[in-house]
């Protein structure tokens, strides 16, 4: 797991300030991660993908989903997948804080920018396919990834943790006060 996070941190370091304040049209971080994954031997790409699944699943939490709903102005299943993948790109410390306390997302520069300017993006759909893309780039075989990854861990369902009505602004303010201050009008 340490090597996995080191790869993410290395890509973040390469991207400098852009790693903390992402914007989709020219976001360099997903490509920096992809380049690092593609440089690995195929068996390590599969190992990366397995760790990705484990880390990804630790964030499958109802309170974090509520935070994503608030930040993004709504959040369905696919959107929450993109959100969790993008959260990983914020690095281990930010990821761990958000899993423990979703309201801590209010500390992230990209989230602050989203709350004040309607610009920026936390989610990252391309991270969901980064290992597959890297495997194909490395081996030249678009079909080899699925065979190599066979027997992956089953997905958790439903989201763990306490759920509440995300449409209830007062409940959101009570449970996610800092994020609510950024995203809910008075």
NORBELMO-V734074 format. One record per residue. N is the residue number from 1. SS is DSSP state (H for helix, E for strand, L for the rest). PSI is psi in whole degrees, -180 to 180 (* if undefined). BURIAL is # if it has 9 or more other C-alpha atoms within 8 Angstrom, else .. Layout:
# NORBELMO-V734074
N_SS_PSI_BURIAL / N_SS_PSI_BURIAL
This chain:
# NORBELMO-V734074
1_L_-37_. / 2_H_-43_. / 3_H_-36_. / 4_H_-51_# / 5_H_-34_# / 6_H_-38_. / 7_H_-44_# / 8_H_-46_# / 9_H_-36_# / 10_H_-44_. / 11_H_-40_# / 12_H_-42_# / 13_H_-43_. / 14_H_-36_. / 15_H_-10_# / 16_H_-138_. / 17_H_-27_. / 18_H_-22_# / 19_H_-28_# / 20_L_-19_# / 21_L_75_# / 22_L_150_# / 23_L_125_# / 24_H_-43_. / 25_H_-36_. / 26_H_35_. / 27_L_114_# / 28_L_-15_# / 29_H_-47_# / 30_H_-40_# / 31_H_-37_. / 32_H_-40_# / 33_H_-48_# / 34_H_-44_# / 35_H_-39_# / 36_H_-41_# / 37_H_-44_# / 38_H_-20_# / 39_L_-12_. / 40_L_155_# / 41_L_153_. / 42_H_-42_# / 43_H_-30_. / 44_H_-28_. / 45_H_-43_# / 46_H_-41_# / 47_H_-42_. / 48_H_-45_# / 49_H_-39_# / 50_H_-42_# / 51_H_-41_# / 52_H_-48_# / 53_H_-42_# / 54_H_-49_. / 55_H_-47_. / 56_H_-45_# / 57_H_-26_# / 58_H_-21_. / 59_L_8_# / 60_L_74_# / 61_E_135_# / 62_H_-44_# / 63_H_-35_# / 64_H_-35_# / 65_H_-42_# / 66_H_-40_# / 67_H_-43_# / 68_H_-40_# / 69_H_-43_# / 70_H_-48_# / 71_H_-42_# / 72_H_0_. / 73_L_32_. / 74_L_153_. / 75_L_114_# / 76_L_-170_. / 77_H_-52_. / 78_H_-42_. / 79_H_-37_# / 80_H_-31_# / 81_H_-48_# / 82_H_-41_# / 83_H_-49_# / 84_H_-39_# / 85_H_-42_# / 86_H_-34_# / 87_H_-37_# / 88_H_-35_# / 89_L_-12_# / 90_L_-6_# / 91_L_165_# / 92_H_-44_. / 93_H_-48_. / 94_H_-41_# / 95_H_-51_# / 96_H_-41_. / 97_H_-44_# / 98_H_-37_# / 99_H_-40_# / 100_H_-36_. / 101_L_92_. / 102_H_-27_# / 103_H_-18_# / 104_H_-14_# / 105_H_-22_# / 106_H_-17_# / 107_H_-17_. / 108_L_131_# / 109_H_-41_. / 110_H_-37_# / 111_H_-41_# / 112_H_-43_# / 113_H_-41_# / 114_H_-37_# / 115_H_-22_# / 116_H_-22_. / 117_H_-6_. / 118_L_24_. / 119_L_163_. / 120_L_169_# / 121_L_135_# / 122_L_-37_# / 123_L_163_# / 124_L_89_# / 125_H_-37_# / 126_H_-24_. / 127_H_-28_# / 128_H_-26_# / 129_L_8_. / 130_H_-45_# / 131_H_-41_# / 132_H_-46_# / 133_H_-44_# / 134_H_-42_# / 135_H_-44_# / 136_H_-43_# / 137_H_-42_# / 138_H_-40_# / 139_H_-19_. / 140_L_4_. / 141_L_107_# / 142_L_-20_. / 143_L_-17_. / 144_H_-28_# / 145_H_-49_# / 146_H_-42_. / 147_H_-40_. / 148_H_-32_. / 149_H_0_# / 150_L_142_. / 151_L_23_. / 152_L_167_. / 153_L_140_. / 154_L_150_. / 155_L_143_. / 156_L_149_. / 157_L_140_. / 158_L_-178_. / 159_L_137_. / 160_E_158_. / 161_L_170_. / 162_L_135_. / 163_L_153_. / 164_L_171_. / 165_L_107_. / 166_L_-10_# / 167_L_-9_. / 168_L_101_. / 169_H_-38_. / 170_H_-40_. / 171_H_-41_# / 172_H_-42_# / 173_H_-38_# / 174_H_-42_. / 175_H_-31_. / 176_L_67_# / 177_H_-40_# / 178_H_-43_# / 179_H_-39_# / 180_H_-39_# / 181_H_-31_# / 182_H_-35_# / 183_H_-13_# / 184_L_137_. / 185_L_156_. / 186_L_*_.
